[in-house]
């Protein structure tokens, strides 16, 4: 049951502010089909809304506005091809809110294709569901989910995917749009499957990015545990340092859970915005790091080294991971993410281990019976957590208890079956994309989806996480998606196996002199101690760059002090470091530029140790080529530095 892919939000946020679509801002109304559209409050698009019955059976009175935005094709000398329809995920995110990421994805196709986005009912400008407690409380609870359903009353049943799909079909009809090319990400892939069953003949091409099945999913989501156990093993085996360590990363993870089970570790650490935050590592919060999926690359990067740091008495790296995962509220304020809509869709459409048509007491009995059976048949389904510990993870990650109190009154279709199990999908060519390390929508579940489409094929992107074509800093999935939409053939997909491996932190030294020294090159005059300082300074910059994936505010702090900021006009991210401390005794300042198209990173750094040693350093490496070393030049303590080291 996937949640919003936070790893793509920084790129989307910047794109929203600055992306230029390449067409004049519309000033007149646009007539499409039966509708007259007005210029949107943002450039280059026309907006409209279609009033739809809240309840198609008219048991619950009232209507709901379904908002949409359309970007006309930019080459007016030719007739438009099929309209591209992009659908967001969550569930709970408005598609229009991600418009700039979709514009970036489909920019080369825009001369000949209109681009349409529809805010699903309950999101964005389509009657946004805002439950009083659920929307704003940091920690979601079963009671708050139930209270949201009670707040919606008889309408609680009326926000599921089939009704949202019918809204979209009504808009297509009103705009006189026949054939479409569909792209859905995360929950948008679930939506796309229902759409592919509802109007199979009107789909020319289907792309499902971060896909999981409408038909055949287990309410236990066992594939998540399989990906966690595979992923933490694989990234270590592929890393130059971690692969040399004795023992296995899974054993270290298991030992960590045993340790914090008996003696939770508490302290203060910077969260995803750099704010000092009280954090406790226990099975619940460690489980969130493993299974939450929202900070995938950062969690994989730091986790093994953080466990080993804890073994040595340094709890800060682990507590920072806890703070980043627990306190992060993601893009909700900016993008109008609706937790209430997430609940309504989850409890109407997803399989549960209890009967949603039963009352609360019966649901509890059925849940307990199901858990008892699972403990006998597959007690390690969420290893290294026990079944009981997994249920203590935040409910929108652990899922098993999420819908216990959600009310079901008169559902317009069978609960948990948004389409019949025997339904047939479109004959249109269908491309299913999954990240190899994605525990939210595992690749094995995407394979189920691809097999259910008559002309489906799956593409698994190595070393990647949830949703690959948005915020594609590897420049692999985006061109494949464009090619597939244009030609109905993905073409050369060899890049999917060549995406760079996750660069892991070797270990977290307390003192800069404990870092692995950079390797001296021809002309180097710095000694091993000085090259260790150089290495620690570059690791400081690498730590900053890695946290772009979880920071939305543009401001953050170093692991052990100092601050840094980032900004991103278009595809180049620029960082400014101010006395950032990755170790306790080394303050690093300067700048760093990351070209996300080429992968090139260049850092210009100045550093000072607490004993007064200073240095200046230029470091270059490539984010797309993790096996290539970083090249370093500069001075430290007056000595020339010419060296290299593994890219941080």
ChimeraX attribute file (.defattr): number of C-alpha atoms within 10 A of each C-alpha:
attribute: neighborCount
match mode: 1-to-1
recipient: residues
	/A:1	21
	/A:2	25
	/A:3	21
	/A:4	25
	/A:5	24
	/A:6	22
	/A:7	28
	/A:8	22
	/A:9	23
	/A:10	22
	/A:11	25
	/A:12	22
	/A:13	20
	/A:14	19
	/A:15	23
	/A:16	18
	/A:17	13
	/A:18	12
	/A:19	18
	/A:20	16
	/A:21	17
	/A:22	12
	/A:23	15
	/A:24	11
	/A:25	14
	/A:26	17
	/A:27	13
	/A:28	10
	/A:29	12
	/A:30	16
	/A:31	12
	/A:32	12
	/A:33	13
	/A:34	11
	/A:35	15
	/A:36	14
	/A:37	20
	/A:38	17
	/A:39	19
	/A:40	18
	/A:41	9
	/A:42	13
	/A:43	17
	/A:44	19
	/A:45	23
	/A:46	25
	/A:47	22
	/A:48	18
	/A:49	19
	/A:50	18
	/A:51	15
	/A:52	18
	/A:53	16
	/A:54	21
	/A:55	19
	/A:56	14
	/A:57	9
	/A:58	10
	/A:59	12
	/A:60	15
	/A:61	12
	/A:62	11
	/A:63	15
	/A:64	19
	/A:65	21
	/A:66	25
	/A:67	26
	/A:68	25
	/A:69	23
	/A:70	23
	/A:71	24
	/A:72	22
	/A:73	20
	/A:74	19
	/A:75	13
	/A:76	10
	/A:77	9
	/A:78	10
	/A:79	11
	/A:80	16
	/A:81	17
	/A:82	21
	/A:83	24
	/A:84	26
	/A:85	21
	/A:86	24
	/A:87	29
	/A:88	27
	/A:89	26
	/A:90	21
	/A:91	30
	/A:92	30
	/A:93	30
	/A:94	29
	/A:95	26
	/A:96	26
	/A:97	23
	/A:98	22
	/A:99	24
	/A:100	22
	/A:101	24
	/A:102	26
	/A:103	20
	/A:104	20
	/A:105	20
	/A:106	21
	/A:107	17
	/A:108	14
	/A:109	19
	/A:110	23
	/A:111	20
	/A:112	19
	/A:113	24
	/A:114	20
	/A:115	25
	/A:116	25
	/A:117	24
	/A:118	29
	/A:119	28
	/A:120	34
	/A:121	29
	/A:122	30
	/A:123	30
	/A:124	24
	/A:125	21
	/A:126	20
	/A:127	17
	/A:128	22
	/A:129	24
	/A:130	20
	/A:131	20
	/A:132	13
	/A:133	17
	/A:134	22
	/A:135	20
	/A:136	15
	/A:137	11
	/A:138	12
	/A:139	13
	/A:140	17
	/A:141	17
	/A:142	17
	/A:143	16
	/A:144	21
	/A:145	28
	/A:146	20
	/A:147	20
	/A:148	27
	/A:149	25
	/A:150	17
	/A:151	15
	/A:152	18
	/A:153	14
	/A:154	18
	/A:155	20
	/A:156	25
	/A:157	24
	/A:158	24
	/A:159	25
	/A:160	30
	/A:161	27
	/A:162	21
	/A:163	22
	/A:164	22
	/A:165	21
	/A:166	17
	/A:167	25
	/A:168	23
	/A:169	18
	/A:170	16
	/A:171	24
	/A:172	18
	/A:173	13
	/A:174	14
	/A:175	16
	/A:176	13
	/A:177	15
	/A:178	14
	/A:179	18
	/A:180	22
	/A:181	23
	/A:182	25
	/A:183	23
	/A:184	25
	/A:185	27
	/A:186	29
	/A:187	28
	/A:188	27
	/A:189	29
	/A:190	26
	/A:191	25
	/A:192	25
	/A:193	29
	/A:194	24
	/A:195	24
	/A:196	24
	/A:197	15
	/A:198	19
	/A:199	15
	/A:200	17
	/A:201	15
	/A:202	18
	/A:203	20
	/A:204	21
	/A:205	24
	/A:206	29
	/A:207	27
	/A:208	30
	/A:209	29
	/A:210	32
	/A:211	36
	/A:212	31
	/A:213	19
	/A:214	23
	/A:215	22
	/A:216	13
	/A:217	17
	/A:218	14
	/A:219	15
	/A:220	18
	/A:221	21
	/A:222	16
	/A:223	21
	/A:224	26
	/A:225	21
	/A:226	16
	/A:227	23
	/A:228	23
	/A:229	19
	/A:230	14
	/A:231	21
	/A:232	21
	/A:233	17
	/A:234	18
	/A:235	21
	/A:236	24
	/A:237	16
	/A:238	16
	/A:239	18
	/A:240	14
	/A:241	15
	/A:242	20
	/A:243	16
	/A:244	10
	/A:245	11
	/A:246	7
	/A:247	9
	/A:248	16
	/A:249	24
	/A:250	19
	/A:251	12
	/A:252	17
	/A:253	21
	/A:254	14
	/A:255	14
	/A:256	21
	/A:257	24
	/A:258	16
	/A:259	16
	/A:260	18
	/A:261	16
	/A:262	10
	/A:263	11
	/A:264	13
	/A:265	17
	/A:266	15
	/A:267	15
	/A:268	16
	/A:269	25
	/A:270	26
	/A:271	26
	/A:272	30
	/A:273	19
	/A:274	22
	/A:275	16
	/A:276	15
	/A:277	19
	/A:278	16
	/A:279	24
	/A:280	22
	/A:281	26
	/A:282	24
	/A:283	25
	/A:284	23
	/A:285	25
	/A:286	27
	/A:287	26
	/A:288	23
	/A:289	26
	/A:290	28
	/A:291	23
	/A:292	24
	/A:293	27
	/A:294	29
	/A:295	26
	/A:296	25
	/A:297	22
	/A:298	23
	/A:299	22
	/A:300	22
	/A:301	21
	/A:302	22
	/A:303	24
	/A:304	25
	/A:305	21
	/A:306	24
	/A:307	22
	/A:308	19
	/A:309	19
	/A:310	17
	/A:311	13
	/A:312	11
	/A:313	9
	/A:314	16
	/A:315	20
	/A:316	22
	/A:317	23
	/A:318	26
	/A:319	27
	/A:320	27
	/A:321	26
	/A:322	29
	/A:323	27
	/A:324	27
	/A:325	25
	/A:326	22
	/A:327	18
	/A:328	19
	/A:329	15
	/A:330	20
	/A:331	18
	/A:332	15
	/A:333	10
	/A:334	10
	/A:335	19
	/A:336	19
	/A:337	27
	/A:338	26
	/A:339	27
	/A:340	31
	/A:341	28
	/A:342	25
	/A:343	25
	/A:344	30
	/A:345	26
	/A:346	24
	/A:347	26
	/A:348	28
	/A:349	22
	/A:350	20
	/A:351	23
	/A:352	23
	/A:353	19
	/A:354	22
	/A:355	17
	/A:356	22
	/A:357	15
	/A:358	14
	/A:359	14
	/A:360	17
	/A:361	11
	/A:362	15
	/A:363	21
	/A:364	17
	/A:365	12
	/A:366	16
	/A:367	19
	/A:368	14
	/A:369	14
	/A:370	13
	/A:371	19
	/A:372	13
	/A:373	12
	/A:374	15
	/A:375	15
	/A:376	9
	/A:377	10
	/A:378	12
	/A:379	16
	/A:380	15
	/A:381	20
	/A:382	25
	/A:383	19
	/A:384	25
	/A:385	24
	/A:386	16
	/A:387	19
	/A:388	14
	/A:389	19
	/A:390	25
	/A:391	18
	/A:392	17
	/A:393	22
	/A:394	20
	/A:395	19
	/A:396	22
	/A:397	20
	/A:398	23
	/A:399	20
	/A:400	20
	/A:401	20
	/A:402	24
	/A:403	26
	/A:404	26
	/A:405	23
	/A:406	26
	/A:407	26
	/A:408	21
	/A:409	12
	/A:410	16
	/A:411	15
	/A:412	17
	/A:413	17
	/A:414	14
	/A:415	21
	/A:416	21
	/A:417	15
	/A:418	23
	/A:419	21
	/A:420	14
	/A:421	10
	/A:422	7
	/A:423	12
	/A:424	16
	/A:425	20
	/A:426	24
	/A:427	18
	/A:428	20
	/A:429	19
	/A:430	28
	/A:431	27
	/A:432	26
	/A:433	29
	/A:434	29
	/A:435	25
	/A:436	23
	/A:437	28
	/A:438	27
	/A:439	28
	/A:440	30
	/A:441	30
	/A:442	28
	/A:443	28
	/A:444	18
	/A:445	21
	/A:446	25
	/A:447	21
	/A:448	19
	/A:449	27
	/A:450	22
	/A:451	13
	/A:452	18
	/A:453	20
	/A:454	14
	/A:455	14
	/A:456	20
	/A:457	19
	/A:458	22
	/A:459	22
	/A:460	23
	/A:461	25
	/A:462	17
	/A:463	21
	/A:464	22
	/A:465	25
	/A:466	32
	/A:467	29
	/A:468	27
	/A:469	25
	/A:470	23
	/A:471	23
	/A:472	20
	/A:473	21
	/A:474	22
	/A:475	20
	/A:476	19
	/A:477	26
	/A:478	19
	/A:479	19
	/A:480	21
	/A:481	26
	/A:482	20
	/A:483	17
	/A:484	20
	/A:485	25
	/A:486	17
	/A:487	11
	/A:488	18
	/A:489	16
	/A:490	18
	/A:491	12
	/A:492	10
	/A:493	15
	/A:494	10
	/A:495	15
	/A:496	21
	/A:497	14
	/A:498	15
	/A:499	20
	/A:500	18
	/A:501	19
	/A:502	19
	/A:503	25
	/A:504	24
	/A:505	21
	/A:506	21
	/A:507	20
	/A:508	24
	/A:509	18
	/A:510	16
	/A:511	16
	/A:512	27
	/A:513	21
	/A:514	16
	/A:515	22
	/A:516	20
	/A:517	21
	/A:518	27
	/A:519	17
	/A:520	18
	/A:521	14
	/A:522	8
	/A:523	11
	/A:524	17
	/A:525	18
	/A:526	22
	/A:527	15
	/A:528	15
	/A:529	16
	/A:530	23
	/A:531	27
	/A:532	21
	/A:533	28
	/A:534	34
	/A:535	25
	/A:536	30
	/A:537	30
	/A:538	28
	/A:539	23
	/A:540	24
	/A:541	29
	/A:542	19
	/A:543	20
	/A:544	25
	/A:545	20
	/A:546	16
	/A:547	19
	/A:548	25
	/A:549	20
	/A:550	24
	/A:551	24
	/A:552	23
	/A:553	16
	/A:554	14
	/A:555	18
	/A:556	24
	/A:557	24
	/A:558	24
	/A:559	22
	/A:560	19
	/A:561	19
	/A:562	18
	/A:563	20
	/A:564	22
	/A:565	18
	/A:566	21
	/A:567	17
	/A:568	20
	/A:569	13
	/A:570	18
	/A:571	17
	/A:572	17
	/A:573	20
	/A:574	19
	/A:575	21
	/A:576	22
	/A:577	26
	/A:578	19
	/A:579	20
	/A:580	28
	/A:581	26
	/A:582	30
	/A:583	25
	/A:584	16
	/A:585	18
	/A:586	27
	/A:587	26
	/A:588	29
	/A:589	23
	/A:590	20
	/A:591	20
	/A:592	23
	/A:593	20
	/A:594	22
	/A:595	18
	/A:596	21
	/A:597	14
	/A:598	15
	/A:599	16
	/A:600	16
	/A:601	22
	/A:602	19
	/A:603	22
	/A:604	20
	/A:605	23
	/A:606	22
	/A:607	24
	/A:608	20
	/A:609	19
	/A:610	10
	/A:611	8
	/A:612	10
	/A:613	14
	/A:614	19
	/A:615	23
	/A:616	22
	/A:617	21
	/A:618	21
	/A:619	23
	/A:620	21
	/A:621	24
	/A:622	21
	/A:623	26
	/A:624	20
	/A:625	16
	/A:626	18
	/A:627	17
	/A:628	14
	/A:629	16
	/A:630	21
	/A:631	19
	/A:632	24
	/A:633	20
	/A:634	21
	/A:635	21
	/A:636	23
	/A:637	14
	/A:638	13
	/A:639	14
	/A:640	18
	/A:641	28
	/A:642	22
	/A:643	25
	/A:644	23
	/A:645	22
	/A:646	21
	/A:647	21
	/A:648	23
